[in-house]
């Protein structure tokens, strides 16, 4: 009898120790999407030209932005992935279909648990380029960096005619930066992306201010001068109107 009790005590003891050594791991907390991707979502902005020290703020007269107007499915790594078409638009919210001479087509993007992917470009419903680059990792920590095709898509067009095959580095420089726009203040993750490098003269960079669950609320363009080792402001882009669902 005593032997049975001893064995039972040992079984209970080892069961308790086993539970301590192999705890139940809870399900990871699901994060909200970095940028809400749904048909009809749009973001309108106004550009402001800045003095080199960041002061001033001469506004660009026209509001421009981006609208998700369509989707296309691409086979990526053997899977059918739904891509959202991100078009430039004006305040009428009409994608830039009506100017064939200057129409750039759309950027193709999608999102999963790792963040926002840039999946290529299309024009007139024909895919021009196709790739699979994680450009805005999320969740993310300051200093995290990835490389991928240049996503730079200014509301005034491709200023430097950046080729589709150009590659850049995307670096998180802040995970909690306050950014003020015409529609309110936002706590943002900030990603830096150089888009034009003419070393040893200068390097142009854009900083994307992204509010998780809301999207890109603004951008800041800066130029780095190699000879003086200093940055100068060029412009800022502020959110003025939006629709997300």
Secondary structure in CASP SS format (residue, H / E / C, confidence):
PFRMAT SS
TARGET T0000
AUTHOR 0000-0000-0000
METHOD secondary structure of the structure
MODEL  1
X C 1.00
X H 1.00
X H 1.00
X H 1.00
X H 1.00
X H 1.00
X H 1.00
X H 1.00
X H 1.00
X H 1.00
X H 1.00
X H 1.00
X H 1.00
X H 1.00
X H 1.00
X H 1.00
X H 1.00
X H 1.00
X H 1.00
X H 1.00
X H 1.00
X C 1.00
X C 1.00
X C 1.00
X C 1.00
X C 1.00
X C 1.00
X C 1.00
X C 1.00
X C 1.00
X C 1.00
X C 1.00
X C 1.00
X C 1.00
X C 1.00
X C 1.00
X C 1.00
X C 1.00
X C 1.00
X C 1.00
X C 1.00
X E 1.00
X E 1.00
X E 1.00
X E 1.00
X E 1.00
X E 1.00
X E 1.00
X E 1.00
X E 1.00
X C 1.00
X C 1.00
X C 1.00
X C 1.00
X C 1.00
X E 1.00
X E 1.00
X E 1.00
X E 1.00
X C 1.00
X C 1.00
X C 1.00
X C 1.00
X E 1.00
X E 1.00
X E 1.00
X E 1.00
X E 1.00
X E 1.00
X E 1.00
X E 1.00
X E 1.00
X E 1.00
X E 1.00
X E 1.00
X E 1.00
X C 1.00
X C 1.00
X E 1.00
X E 1.00
X E 1.00
X E 1.00
X E 1.00
X E 1.00
X E 1.00
X E 1.00
X E 1.00
X E 1.00
X E 1.00
X E 1.00
X C 1.00
X C 1.00
X C 1.00
X C 1.00
X E 1.00
X C 1.00
X C 1.00
X C 1.00
X C 1.00
X C 1.00
X C 1.00
X C 1.00
X C 1.00
X C 1.00
X C 1.00
X E 1.00
X E 1.00
X E 1.00
X E 1.00
X E 1.00
X E 1.00
X E 1.00
X C 1.00
X C 1.00
X E 1.00
X E 1.00
X E 1.00
X E 1.00
X E 1.00
X E 1.00
X E 1.00
X E 1.00
X E 1.00
X C 1.00
X C 1.00
X E 1.00
X E 1.00
X E 1.00
X E 1.00
X E 1.00
X E 1.00
X E 1.00
X E 1.00
X E 1.00
X E 1.00
X E 1.00
X E 1.00
X C 1.00
X C 1.00
X C 1.00
X C 1.00
X C 1.00
X C 1.00
X C 1.00
X E 1.00
X E 1.00
X E 1.00
X E 1.00
X E 1.00
X C 1.00
X C 1.00
X C 1.00
X C 1.00
X C 1.00
X C 1.00
X C 1.00
X C 1.00
X C 1.00
X C 1.00
X C 1.00
X C 1.00
X C 1.00
X C 1.00
X C 1.00
X C 1.00
X C 1.00
X E 1.00
X E 1.00
X E 1.00
X E 1.00
X E 1.00
X E 1.00
X E 1.00
X E 1.00
X E 1.00
X E 1.00
X E 1.00
X E 1.00
X E 1.00
X E 1.00
X E 1.00
X C 1.00
X C 1.00
X E 1.00
X E 1.00
X E 1.00
X E 1.00
X E 1.00
X E 1.00
X E 1.00
X E 1.00
X E 1.00
X E 1.00
X E 1.00
X E 1.00
X E 1.00
X E 1.00
X E 1.00
X C 1.00
X C 1.00
X C 1.00
X E 1.00
X E 1.00
X E 1.00
X E 1.00
X E 1.00
X E 1.00
X E 1.00
X E 1.00
X E 1.00
X E 1.00
X C 1.00
X C 1.00
X C 1.00
X E 1.00
X E 1.00
X E 1.00
X E 1.00
X E 1.00
X E 1.00
X E 1.00
X E 1.00
X E 1.00
X E 1.00
X E 1.00
X C 1.00
X C 1.00
X C 1.00
X C 1.00
X E 1.00
X E 1.00
X E 1.00
X E 1.00
X E 1.00
X E 1.00
X E 1.00
X E 1.00
X E 1.00
X E 1.00
X E 1.00
X E 1.00
X E 1.00
X E 1.00
X C 1.00
X C 1.00
END
